[in-house]
Amino acid sequence: MNGTASARAPRRLELSPLHHLQALGAGRWRALGHDPYFQAALPPECLSGGLLRITAHIEGDALERPCLYLDHGGGWSEAGRVELHPDGPGAWTAVVHAPALAGPVRFDPSETPGAFTLHALRAEPVDPAALLIELLDQEARGCPASAAAVMARARTLADGPGGASAACAWLLDGGARALGVSGDPYQAWIGEHDTLAPAALDALRPIASRLPVRPLLSLLLPLPDAHGAEAAACIDAVLAQACPDWELLLVGGAGARPLAAAALARSRRVRWIEGRADDAGAWNQALSAASGSHLMVLEGLPRLAPHALLAYSDALGRRPDTALAYADGDRLDADGRRFAPVFRPAWNFDLFLARDYIGAGAVFALERVRAVGGFRADHAPALAADLALRCLDATAPVLHLPLVLAHWPDAVPAVDAAAAGAARRGALADLLGERVAAVEPAWRDGARLRWPLPAQPPRASIVIPTRDRVDLLRQCVDSIIALSSYPDFEVLVVDNGSTGPDTLEYLATIASRPDVRVLRDERPFNYSALNNRAVAEATGSVVVLVNNDIEVLTPDWLDELVSQALRPGVGAVGAMLYYPDDTIQHAGVVLGLGGVAGHVYSRAPRGAAGEAGRAALVQEMSAVTAACLAIRKSVWDEVGGLDEQLQVAFNDVDFCLRLRAAGYRNVWTPHAELYHHESASRGSEDTEDKLRRFHSEVAFMVERWGAVLDDDPAYSPNLSLQHGAANTLASPPRSGLHAWLRHLGARAADPRHDTGRWTPR
């Protein structure tokens, strides 16, 4: 973006180093860690917001993702992050449409250690008319096919009340993407990270024959009478596999006989079982005929990637006790173009109960399939989903291969989601019986399991640390008392040195209630210590940590949290939290996201389902926020509560990771809904002391947990961990096709040595 946009020369900003920076002289700096940053005061003409251009002139050998954080009134946060993009030798720039700004910006020159030269950082307001020409020119050059549609929309906006500024804001916020006419990032990702060259495929065939353990895979392929071309393509993909250790069991009626006959003539590894393609009895005949150690059910006529069976064979050979293995997938349009990738998490039992997220194409251990009685007709059309429910429990050895191994053609209609969901919910109710109070419909074909409370529900002790801000505390406590339907709870307010007369008066008022206790703690603020002290005095067998800026929305929030916390094997239970503007604040914590950990789906609108319903379904998460967290007191005591070395940040993440290390599952539920007026009582990390403390806590987490932070089992390694980029494509993926190929080559060269370079999750 080199066009001239204002008559005023852009102001050079004065920079103050704050973190991980060493001055080397003459504009030279060394980044000492992965989070170096400066503070810079903006010129007065930029503080009113609007269209701003920010330019950095910086040179270094390994600069990675330079960015700024703007302060819109709440300090520096991800909401104000602005990525800078290359704009010529040594130049990085961004144009942003910003609201009014409240303070200095933070400038992060890189995300990697190393030396660099910083010549200048500049900021200037941009003339909307000049910028509009510039942006439209970029759109026309970047995507000529969409230029006319983009131009028309921009002209309409420019002619409206917002003028050229509104058109620029629209273009900066998505422009052509909002019209659905931009390029497809998934195609670029496939080309760079998920394409197997013909030479590489040829090299896989001899490697497959040298693997030390080679399980035989029995593939059950139901052949509908229709969709002959898609069925033929599905069979062709099986016959072209680099792995030789498979057999194909075709199940179908008279209409599928010609196709089956052609397949039988091509390979002796193909067999035919006549019967309806959707009939459990015919599937069980195929099951009886199978001679492999594992069974794959190919519903929907997927086209397997040529390396798919070899990837499964490799993983199962390394982990022969596996009950079930599954991988990622996508869809094929009428032109054979891949789209709509589904990147699944590692084994997630609670998500599996809520929805059949593993999907079709999973690989079952045949011994286990036969032990549970094979397929059952009474839960059709969810035959494979019902089988999986009976084969698996929370402790089952399940593997996820983070590779896109199957492509489902759009031309083949999927099984009716409503019918399949109802059938699976019936199977769940049969399987769980009295262990669950009810199985109700949830997102699309999903299920909400209502776990029963005892006839005499246990007391829940709700712990609320606070200091002044009586407006927040009153809102929090009053909403708990007025709205909560749970029959037995106490509120423990930990007053950390309040001095305001209104606050002290309110504390005295609520302390007179039989269900409220006020504990005075005058020590310097330490969130972990305040909660630990209160939990030690709690009388309930379930503890619920609640921030003083929480507001209850749903009357049964506490019923839901307690019923989840009482389940065997469950550790911490987190809730769905919203900002006051009805966007999501917390739907679970992902390790490594933006650094140590971050909130997934942050700022998505209330009601957003997320990828495959994951913002709408109960599931296991590595961590949940302590802003609203329930746990059995006995489990709290077992792991030692919150670590008081973590005074403010990451104490909840550390606590959840210690729970996980002790063998517990941390669960997040969307069915307990509350508002979170986040950090309203303490402010943001915007002073040097706060920033120093925050970064010491980052270092603590990295030292204690190390590589654990880089591989969250609840989050796909094919998805990005970058700031503000949750659920976008990772480039490169952290455990993708090329990593697997390197592992496979090393393992084939020395079968006695498992390199560990690529591990199914």
Salt bridges, closest charged atoms under 4 A:
ASP35 OD1 - ARG106 NH2 3.08
ASP35 OD2 - HIS695 ND1 3.52
GLU45 OE2 - ARG8 NE 4.00
GLU45 OE1 - ARG11 NH2 3.44
GLU59 OE1 - HIS119 NE2 2.97
GLU78 OE2 - HIS723 ND1 2.80
GLU83 OE2 - ARG65 NH2 2.07
GLU83 OE2 - ARG81 NH2 2.90
ASP108 OD1 - ARG106 NE 2.81
GLU111 OE2 - ARG65 NH1 3.74
GLU111 OE2 - ARG81 NH2 3.34
GLU124 OE2 - ARG53 NE 3.71
GLU134 OE1 - ARG53 NH2 3.25
ASP137 OD2 - ARG141 NE 2.84
ASP184 OD2 - ARG337 NH2 2.94
GLU192 OE1 - HIS193 NE2 3.79
ASP194 OD2 - ARG338 NH2 2.67
ASP236 OD1 - ARG266 NH1 2.59
ASP245 OD2 - ARG214 NE 2.84
GLU247 OE1 - ARG271 NH2 2.26
GLU274 OE2 - ARG257 NH2 2.40
ASP278 OD1 - ARG276 NE 2.99
ASP279 OD1 - ARG276 NH2 3.82
ASP314 OD2 - HIS743 NE2 2.92
ASP314 OD1 - ARG747 NH1 2.47
ASP328 OD1 - HIS400 NE2 2.83
ASP330 OD2 - ARG338 NE 2.65
ASP330 OD1 - HIS407 ND1 2.58
ASP350 OD1 - ARG567 NH1 2.67
ASP350 OD2 - ARG665 NE 2.94
ASP378 OD1 - ARG376 NE 3.89
ASP386 OD1 - ARG376 NH2 2.87
ASP386 OD2 - ARG390 NH2 2.98
ASP410 OD1 - ARG331 NE 2.67
ASP430 OD2 - HIS379 NE2 2.91
GLU440 OE2 - ARG450 NE 2.76
ASP445 OD1 - ARG355 NE 2.70
ASP471 OD2 - ARG469 NH2 2.94
ASP488 OD1 - ARG459 NE 3.03
GLU490 OE1 - ARG517 NH2 3.16
ASP495 OD2 - ARG520 NH1 2.07
ASP515 OD1 - ARG513 NE 2.97
ASP521 OD2 - ARG523 NH2 2.70
ASP521 OD2 - ARG533 NH1 3.74
GLU522 OE2 - ARG520 NE 2.55
GLU537 OE2 - ARG533 NE 2.92
ASP549 OD1 - HIS676 NE2 3.14
GLU551 OE1 - HIS677 NE2 3.23
ASP556 OD2 - ARG450 NH1 3.89
GLU560 OE1 - ARG448 NH2 3.14
ASP581 OD2 - ARG603 NH1 2.98
ASP582 OD1 - ARG606 NH1 3.19
ASP637 OD2 - LYS633 NZ 3.63
ASP643 OD2 - ARG704 NH2 2.95
ASP654 OD2 - ARG658 NE 2.93
ASP654 OD1 - ARG704 NH1 2.81
GLU673 OE2 - ARG606 NH2 3.79
GLU685 OE1 - ARG693 NH2 2.72
GLU688 OE2 - ARG692 NH2 3.06
ASP689 OD1 - ARG692 NH1 2.97
GLU697 OE1 - ARG693 NH1 2.70
ASP711 OD1 - ARG761 NH2 3.35
ASP750 OD1 - ARG752 NE 3.25
ASP754 OD2 - ARG318 NE 2.87
